[in-house]
Amino acid sequence: MTSITVSTTMLFVAIRTADGMVQEDYYEHGRAINVVLAKQQRAAELELAGELMVDSATGDIILDLSGDARPDQLLLKLIFPTQDDRDQEFTLEHVRDGRYVGQTTERLQYRWYLQLQPSGETPEWRLTGEARFPRETTIELTPGGA
């Protein structure tokens, strides 16, 4: 009798609640993945790569970009793996010959995913990487990183 009661209760719960694993807009998510892959492919075609350095003492962000693109501004996104409210964005300004600079106001810690792309509504390309802060070495950003 107990198993019938439990089974009936579980059936009721299964019918009344949504399955969180199935995304109703899976088609849009699939198209978004294709857009990301296209941006990374475009970065590879332009032979783009970046070396990023974050000075933990001053908060200076320095990027050396190589390849066939030199936009005036770049957008650097730091994405925290488990808490999206900790994500950060920084604007990097082109100062000379592929060098970009920006500033962070807080000391970075822990592990982050990085995305670098031109500023604007529809960026043409994207570089990615991964880093654990603080660190004293450069971080490689590539078309097919993290």
DOBA-589357 format. One line per 2 residues: number of its first residue (from 1); their letters; for each residue x, y, z of N, C-alpha, C. Coordinates in steps of 0.001 Angstrom, whole numbers. Layout:
<atoms>
NUM) A) X/Y/Z/X/Y/Z/X/Y/Z  ... $
</atoms>
This chain:
<atoms>
1) MT) 823/-1195/0/0/0/0/872/1268/0  1958/1225/758/2860/2369/824/3468/2645/-547 $
3) SI) 3844/1600/-1254/4459/1804/-2568/3473/2423/-3561  2214/2079/-3459/1202/2671/-4340/1038/4153/-4027 $
5) TV) 1023/4510/-2755/890/5907/-2343/2093/6718/-2818  3282/6182/-2603/4499/6880/-3019/4533/7014/-4539 $
7) ST) 4193/5959/-5254/4190/5997/-6722/3195/7015/-7247  2026/7065/-6662/1006/8023/-7075/1474/9450/-6808 $
9) TM) 2087/9668/-5657/2612/10992/-5318/3702/11402/-6305  4610/10493/-6612/5694/10793/-7551/5147/11086/-8951 $
11) LF) 4142/10345/-9370/3515/10581/-10666/2883/11971/-10704  2196/12347/-9639/1567/13658/-9554/2623/14763/-9640 $
13) VA) 3713/14613/-8894/4788/15613/-8906/5414/15695/-10294  5641/14560/-10933/6251/14544/-12264/5372/15233/-13297 $
15) IR) 4084/15063/-13187/3163/15670/-14146/3036/17171/-13913  3030/17605/-12675/2775/19011/-12331/4004/19918/-12440 $
17) TA) 5195/19364/-12422/6395/20200/-12450/7087/20074/-13797  7765/21155/-14187/8480/21175/-15463/9813/20463/-15325 $
19) DG) 10240/19863/-16397/11539/19210/-16431/12594/20277/-16704  13421/20573/-15703/14428/21612/-15832/15537/21266/-16806 $
21) MV) 15671/20028/-17186/16746/19621/-18078/16443/19950/-19545  15193/20073/-19904/14814/20320/-21291/14595/21815/-21487 $
23) QE) 15301/22388/-22435/15135/23802/-22722/14117/23964/-23836  13131/24797/-23587/12078/25000/-24571/12590/25730/-25809 $
25) DY) 13631/26528/-25644/14161/27272/-26778/15484/26672/-27255  15511/25345/-27355/16735/24653/-27740/17219/25079/-29124 $
27) YE) 16319/25414/-30022/16706/25820/-31369/17511/27119/-31328  17054/28090/-30532/17777/29354/-30414/19144/29138/-29769 $
29) HG) 19206/28248/-28781/20496/27950/-28151/21452/27326/-29159  20945/26457/-30002/21774/25846/-31038/22298/26870/-32025 $
31) RA) 21448/27805/-32412/21882/28868/-33322/22913/29767/-32652  22748/30031/-31356/23710/30867/-30630/25082/30196/-30594 $
33) IN) 25104/28893/-30436/26373/28162/-30446/27046/28316/-31804  26275/28248/-32879/26835/28424/-34219/27414/29820/-34405 $
35) VV) 26774/30837/-33820/27287/32205/-33904/28628/32305/-33185  28728/31693/-32004/29986/31704/-31248/31082/31023/-32052 $
37) LA) 30775/29878/-32628/31764/29163/-33434/32182/29987/-34648  31247/30701/-35248/31574/31551/-36398/32504/32689/-35981 $
39) KQ) 32287/33264/-34804/33162/34335/-34312/34566/33806/-34052  34654/32621/-33484/35968/32036/-33231/36661/31672/-34544 $
41) QR) 35904/31193/-35521/36464/30886/-36839/36985/32157/-37508  36246/33247/-37371/36680/34524/-37951/37975/34996/-37296 $
43) AA) 38096/34815/-35989/39335/35174/-35289/40506/34348/-35812  40269/33080/-36096/41318/32223/-36646/41710/32691/-38051 $
45) EL) 40721/33073/-38868/41004/33573/-40217/41851/34842/-40171  41610/35688/-39177/42381/36924/-39014/43710/36686/-38303 $
47) EL) 43977/35427/-37952/45203/35030/-37238/45382/35821/-35945  44291/35968/-35200/44326/36737/-33961/44764/35868/-32787 $
49) AG) 45511/36473/-31906/45899/35860/-30640/46217/36999/-29677  46029/36741/-28402/46291/37778/-27418/47083/37259/-26239 $
51) EL) 47904/38137/-25690/48614/37871/-24442/48145/38912/-23438  47516/38436/-22374/46899/39307/-21380/47684/39240/-20081 $
53) MV) 47862/40401/-19464/48524/40482/-18170/47684/41379/-17272  47409/40921/-16058/46678/41719/-15078/47604/41925/-13886 $
55) DS) 47936/43186/-13612/48804/43513/-12479/47948/43541/-11220  48171/42593/-10331/47332/42499/-9136/47562/43656/-8166 $
57) AT) 48710/44317/-8237/48989/45433/-7333/48305/46724/-7789  48350/47007/-9092/47814/48275/-9595/46434/48141/-10238 $
59) GD) 46056/46935/-10636/44792/46727/-11333/44882/46982/-12825  46093/47253/-13333/46269/47487/-14764/46011/46205/-15548 $
61) II) 45275/46338/-16645/45043/45240/-17581/45760/45611/-18870  46684/44764/-19306/47469/45033/-20507/47299/43853/-21457 $
63) LD) 46942/44155/-22693/46752/43123/-23706/47597/43451/-24923  48334/42467/-25399/49034/42577/-26673/48318/41675/-27666 $
65) LS) 47727/42292/-28699/46947/41573/-29705/47756/41465/-30987  47893/40245/-31489/48554/40040/-32777/47521/39562/-33782 $
67) GD) 47779/39845/-35056/46856/39443/-36107/46407/40628/-36938  45392/40392/-37757/44956/41378/-38743/43729/42173/-38313 $
69) AR) 43681/42624/-37088/42574/43473/-36622/43087/44393/-35525  42693/45666/-35592/43080/46656/-34588/41909/47587/-34287 $
71) PD) 40837/47093/-33675/39741/48002/-33331/40182/49012/-32267  39467/50115/-32176/39802/51154/-31195/39575/50677/-29766 $
73) QL) 38548/49859/-29568/38225/49355/-28233/37936/47864/-28289  38295/47191/-27213/37966/45778/-27047/37177/45607/-25761 $
75) LL) 36342/44597/-25742/35578/44254/-24552/36136/42953/-23998  36609/42993/-22763/37113/41808/-22078/36076/41381/-21053 $
77) KL) 35571/40170/-21215/34593/39624/-20272/35282/38580/-19412  35109/38715/-18101/35560/37706/-17156/34323/37011/-16623 $
79) IF) 34239/35724/-16858/33051/34952/-16514/33413/33990/-15401  32744/34138/-14269/32982/33259/-13129/32241/31948/-13383 $
81) PT) 32903/30805/-13202/32306/29524/-13598/30997/29162/-12906  30798/29597/-11666/29636/29103/-10918/28647/30171/-10479 $
83) QD) 29031/31448/-10547/28146/32507/-10055/28102/33642/-11075  27026/33697/-11858/26965/34697/-12920/26881/36131/-12404 $
85) DR) 26510/36329/-11156/26468/37690/-10614/27870/38246/-10353  28902/37407/-10446/30284/37861/-10271/30960/38197/-11597 $
87) DQ) 30282/37957/-12727/30861/38252/-14036/31213/39733/-14132  32286/40020/-14869/32748/41399/-15013/33073/41692/-16469 $
89) EF) 32994/42967/-16842/33359/43418/-18180/34274/44627/-18066  35285/44664/-18937/36235/45769/-18961/36411/46241/-20396 $
91) TL) 36483/47552/-20581/36785/48122/-21891/38280/48375/-21959  38898/47869/-23013/40330/48060/-23233/40512/49013/-24408 $
93) EH) 41333/50031/-24212/41575/51056/-25234/42868/50761/-25980  42830/50940/-27304/44019/50743/-28137/44958/51927/-27941 $
95) VR) 46206/51654/-27546/47158/52741/-27322/48251/52783/-28389  48681/51602/-28878/49686/51576/-29946/49940/50144/-30397 $
97) DG) 50229/49968/-31652/50718/48708/-32234/50165/47439/-31592  48883/47331/-31463/48298/46109/-30920/48243/46042/-29405 $
99) RY) 48662/47097/-28718/48603/47114/-27256/47327/47812/-26812  46647/47168/-25875/45401/47681/-25303/45557/47731/-23791 $
101) VG) 44943/48742/-23173/45030/48870/-21722/43649/49137/-21132  43499/48704/-19909/42278/48928/-19148/42605/48883/-17671 $
103) QT) 41580/48935/-16845/41784/49004/-15397/40685/48234/-14678  41080/47466/-13669/40113/46835/-12784/40179/47529/-11432 $
105) TE) 39043/47663/-10785/39000/48365/-9503/39126/47425/-8319  39008/46129/-8568/39130/45185/-7459/40144/44104/-7795 $
107) RL) 40689/43536/-6765/41689/42480/-6934/40992/41197/-7388  41454/40654/-8509/40864/39433/-9046/41424/38211/-8331 $
109) QY) 40534/37282/-8039/40923/36027/-7403/40143/34890/-8033  40651/33704/-7862/39989/32471/-8274/40094/32239/-9787 $
111) RW) 39310/31301/-10260/39340/30872/-11657/38252/31595/-12463  38612/32009/-13687/37700/32740/-14560/37848/32240/-15995 $
113) YL) 36745/32310/-16751/36792/32152/-18197/36872/33551/-18783  37638/33710/-19855/37832/35021/-20459/37340/35020/-21902 $
115) QL) 36697/36113/-22293/36277/36323/-23676/36708/37724/-24084  37332/37819/-25236/37789/39102/-25762/37189/39289/-27150 $
117) QP) 36580/40458/-27367/35967/40745/-28662/35926/42252/-28858  35751/42706/-30106/35612/44147/-30332/34360/44677/-29633 $
119) SG) 34424/45915/-29170/33243/46552/-28585/32227/46795/-29686  30968/46777/-29324/29920/47068/-30297/28790/46064/-30224 $
121) ET) 27750/46340/-31001/26537/45517/-30989/26773/44112/-31521  27456/43999/-32651/27670/42689/-33269/29159/42489/-33541 $
123) PE) 29897/42021/-32549/31334/41819/-32746/31599/40742/-33806  32631/40991/-34591/32957/40115/-35714/33702/38858/-35273 $
125) WR) 34499/38960/-34219/35327/37831/-33797/35383/37743/-32281  35926/36618/-31789/36046/36411/-30341/37254/35516/-30055 $
127) LT) 38024/35923/-29041/39096/35089/-28496/38678/34637/-27108  39141/33471/-26705/38773/32946/-25391/40004/32426/-24665 $
129) GE) 39857/32282/-23367/40924/31742/-22541/40401/31431/-21159  41315/31050/-20302/40969/30692/-18929/42144/31080/-18036 $
131) AR) 41848/31575/-16833/42924/32003/-15939/42520/31834/-14488  43522/31676/-13667/43359/31666/-12217/44153/32858/-11680 $
133) FP) 43479/33723/-10940/44097/34936/-10404/44309/34801/-8904  45274/35522/-8332/46270/36361/-8992/47321/35502/-9693 $
135) RE) 47948/36074/-10705/49021/35377/-11419/50006/36391/-11958  51224/35947/-12098/52299/36826/-12546/52682/36574/-14001 $
137) TT) 52125/35548/-14624/52471/35228/-15999/51354/35680/-16937  51672/35722/-18232/50674/36140/-19213/49636/35044/-19433 $
139) IE) 48475/35463/-19894/47361/34566/-20189/47179/34561/-21699  47168/33386/-22286/46993/33255/-23731/45507/33274/-24084 $
141) LT) 45142/34106/-25035/43783/34143/-25575/43856/33698/-27029  43051/32702/-27377/43100/32105/-28707/41689/31975/-29282 $
143) PG) 41571/31729/-30588/40238/31547/-31174/39483/30337/-30637  40154/29331/-30186/39452/28131/-29727/39788/27748/-28316 $
145) GA) 39996/28730/-27426/40407/28453/-26040/39337/27789/-25218  39027/28377/-24084/38132/27761/-23102/36733/27574/-23609 $
</atoms>
